[in-house]
Amino acid sequence: MNQHHGQDHDPGTSRNRRAFVAPLVSTLLTLPMALVAFFFAGLSPMACDSCEDAASDRFDASYDIAFPVFTTGLLLVLAVLVICWALPRQRRYSARRIGFAVLAPALVVLDHLVFAAIVDWP
């Protein structure tokens, strides 16, 4: 065992001073992306303003399912960001932290794609 000032020294448990970088970059990318995606998902009903009754009914029925799925996906994105920030600042968690940091903006894109796939567009 290595001794460092009277304590066991394990490189995996040492503090990572740059641990905030990945969550910060992810947050700065993810939150604006999520806001833009939410904005466009919220404006989507305007796509069928001039639709006839049958197309409008199909659109409304699909949108009524798609929008709650989309907002739930955004909550999942928020949870991933929280996990990214909440992981301990030890070096052994660096890979997980970076993984969650990359996953957050990717989930925004996936969430919007799922939303667009569920909606029956005119």
N, C-alpha and C positions, 0 to 999 in steps of 0.2 A: 504494500500500500504506500502510496505517496503521501507524504505529510506536508501540509502547507499551513503554516502558522498554527500548528497543533490540531488541524482538522483534516479529514480525508478529502482529497481533491480528485474529483471526477470531472473530466471535461464535459460530459453530458449535462451535468448539473450546474455548470458555470453560467453566469448571467450573460445574456446576449444584449449588448448595448444598442444594436441596430434592429432589435426585434420589432420596433414600431414602424419600420419602413414599409414592409409588405401590407400590413393592415391600413396604413395611411394611404398608400397609393391605391389600394383596392377601394377604399371608401371614397376617395376623390374621383374614381372612375365610376363606381357602382351607383352612387346616389344620383348624380346627374342622368345617368342612363335610365335608372328606374323612374325618375321624374318625367323624362321625355316619353318613355314607354307608357306610363300611366296617363299622361296627357293625350297621347294618340288613342289609347284604348278608351278613354273617356269621350273622345270626339267621334269615335267610330259609329255611333248611332246616326250621325249626320250623313253617313254614306247611303242611307236608305230613306232619306227624306222624301224623295220623289218616286219611291217604289210604288208599284201597284199593291193591292191588298194582300194577295197571296205571297208575294216576295217579301213584303214587309212583315207579315206574320212569321214566316220562316226565319227571317233575320232576327226579329225580336226574340223568338223562342231560343235561338242559338246564342244570342248575346246574353240572355238571362242566365245561361249556364256558363258561358265563357268568362264573363267579367268576374264573378266570384272565384272561379278557378284562377284567374289572373291575379287577383288581389291576394289569394292564398299563396300563390307563388312568390309574390313580393314579400310576404311575411317570412317565407322560407329564406329568401335572399337576406332579409334583415337578420334572421337568426344566424346565418352563416357569417355575416359581418361581426355579430356579437361574439360568436365563437372565436373568430380570428383575433379579435382584440383581447378576449378573455384568457386565451392560452397562456400558461406561465412563460415568463421571459427567459427560460432556460434554453440552452443550445439544442438540447435533445428534442424540443418541440418546434424547431425551425422549419423542418420539412412540412409538418402538419399546418403550421401557420401560413406558409407560402401556398400550400395546397388550397386551404380555405380562401386565401386572398385571391387566388386565380379563379376559384369556383364561383365566387360571388358575382362578378360581372358576366360570367358565362351563363349563370342561372337567369340573369335578367334577359339575355338574348333568348334562351330556351323558353322562358316563361312567355315572352311575346310571340314566339313562333307557335307555341301551343295555343295561345289565345287566338291567333290568326287562323289556325287550323280548325278550331272548334266553330268559329263564326261562319255562318252560311252567307257569304258575301253576295250582294246583288250583281 
